[in-house]
Amino acid sequence: MNSFLRGLGFGAGFAISVVIVMLVAQKLFEPEMPQSSMTEIEQGEKWRALSYEEQIAAASAIVISRYSETKDEGRVATVTEVLKDNEAIVVPAKAGDLRRDSKYYPDDEFRPRTGTVTFYTGSPAVVRSTLYLYEDRVAGYGDMPLDLLIKKFREDGA
């Protein structure tokens, strides 16, 4: 019985030491993911609470897409420009990419959508909002001209 208890103690000690070594190895060799103090929902609510000017200043990247007609009379957007605060920012889009989530079938040609502007924050970049363009005016920003939005973004990023 005495040797059984010694073996049991040795086995338990061995198991505990293996677990400790595995935890230490995991901490040393696993890439560290950046932790945010806010959840995605909280960050989204904070974004929506910002003014137009504050959103432009807070954006780390802006992706501009233009609509073109499809064979089935729909419209789909293609990325035409990717503007970033700096080249180190990783944006999941590049010029020429098709925006698959952008396809729609127009039912009102009074004021057709001509494109989209998508705002990103952080790096890797996270989508914060997408606004429609109507004849190079950003509808969600009080019909702000797209050129003015780009100018403000570049001034704030400089």
Secondary structure, DSSP 8 states (H G I E B T S, - for coil): -HHHHHHHHHHHHHHHHHHHHHHHHHHHHS------SS-HHHHHHHHHHS-HHHHHHH-SEEEEEEEEE-TTS-EEEEEEEEEESSTT---S--TT-EEEEEEE--S-TTS---EEEEEEETTTTEEEEEEEESSSEEGGGTSEEHHHHHHHHHHHH-
